[in-house]
Every structure is written in structure tokens, then in C-alpha cells.
Amino acid sequence: MPELPEVETVVGDLAESGLEGRTILRARVYWPRSVEGMTPAAFRDRLRNRRIERIRRRGKYIVMVVGGGWHLLIHLRMSGRLFFAPRAEPRDEHERVVFELDDGRTLRFHDTRKFGRITLTMRPQEKLRRLGPEPLEREFTARDFAQRLACRKGMLKPLLLNQQIIAGLGNIYVDEALFEARLHPKRRCSTLTAPELHALYRAIRKVLRRGIRASGTTLGAGQANFYSASGRRGRNQDGLKVFRRTGEPCPRCGAPIARLVVGQRGTHVCRECQASHDT
């Protein structure tokens, strides 16, 4: 699933492509469930001839501000991606929604597994206000992070995956951050010391920034894997320390990386140099 660095990469590509200021002449919906909150007909009608005014990211959402007070919220989920193509180019069977632009291009929402969702709304905060803070914002301090985890008794990994606690983290970057901070994913949050909380805060910001610099993580070559809007593969997979490195030597101590399940999610950990967990 695209996480904060991947979505940030897509948003950057869309902005650099000159999408801001373009007009959506029409939208074509080929998989009705890709559109959330209204019928495909209403979606098409309300988007017709709307100007794209601004593009930004909030958590894992791509947010496009369009004319008339409307907002397009795009969540890529497991396999969604956006890319440009000439209007005359034939549609691939996995392209669920196609936006025809006034410059002759189309912006296409490709989603092999059909989990991605697009919402057109005048009240974006109904979805976005549920999200926790942005972990890379200057205003989000180590103290804020510690306060958000205070009094929580759950295991670290499920808590960090909770988008209401902190926005944008997913399986890849949680595993990598916990490794950086030397914390076991099953460690109970209530047992963390102040130095451990600070180390985790710094680790989260470190792995996210590293992911953004590398244009995200692309874990395979199939259509369901991450590609930027310009068709680039991410490079962050080359620097992953534990995620999907089962059996490989830990880059810190040399012990084999183990795979376990935490909160129903596949999880990667070094049992030797990450702190032991309590159960």
C-alpha cells in the first residue's frame, strides 16, 4: 500500500506535470465502486469543466482542490496509481477512472485490486479530520508524539498503524522505524521510557524522509506495485533494513531477520538487537 513517502512522491509529480491550473473536461468511470459517496453519473456531472486549483497530501490521501468548492480525495489503497496518457491511447482494463484534461492529456486511475477510492466532496474535513498529525510537520514535536501515546496500553505496531494517532504510516515504515529505534513491534506502549519515545519519534521522521528522498518504495515489477505519476520506480527498497528481508542478516548485528505476525500484519524484526517485548 502506498504510504506517506509514496503519496508525497505522486503529489510532487502531479504538481510538476502542470496539473494545477488544468481543467477536467469530463470524467469517465469504468468501475463504479472506485467512486465513493455519489453515483458515477453525479460524479461525472459535478466534475465537468472543473479547474484543478491545488494539489496536496494529507496522510495517505491525495487532495485536489477543484472549482466551486469541491475537493477530490484520492486514496490509492493497495494497488492504486495515477498516471498521464494521451487521450487517444487505448484504455487498459485496470484503469477504473479516467479524467480528460483540457491540454489533450488524460489522468488515469489504475487499480488492479479495485480497493482504491475517489471521493468528490465539498466537506473534505469529514474524512480528513479523523487523521492524526502529520509526522514531518515542524509543529509535531517529540512532546506531542509522547502525549499521543501516553496511557495507551496496546502494542507499538498496531498503534503506529492507526491513522488517527499519526497520519501516513503503514507496514513498511513502521517496521523500519521500530528497527531504527531498537524497539520490538509487540512492545507495550505503556512500558516505553521517555528516551525510547524520543528515539522512536526521531526514527519515524528519519525513515519517512529517507523514503521521500528515494521517491518511495517499489517492491516488485508488477502493475500492482508502486510507480510515481511519471512512471518512475521508487528506490527506497534498496535501503530497507528489515522489511521483507526475512532470513537475511541484520545490518546491525548480523542475526537473521525474522518474520512474525503482529495485529494480523506481516512484520519484520531483528530478535537480537530490537528490545525484547512483553506479552
Beta strands, then each sheet from edge to edge (+ up, - down):
strand 1: 23-29
strand 2: 35-36
strand 3: 50-58
strand 4: 61-66
strand 5: 70-75
strand 6: 80-86
strand 7: 95-101
strand 8: 105-111
strand 9: 117-121
strand 10: 258-262
strand 11: 265-269
sheet 1: 2+ 9+ 5- 4+ 3- 1+ 7- 8+ 6-
sheet 2: 10+ 11-
end
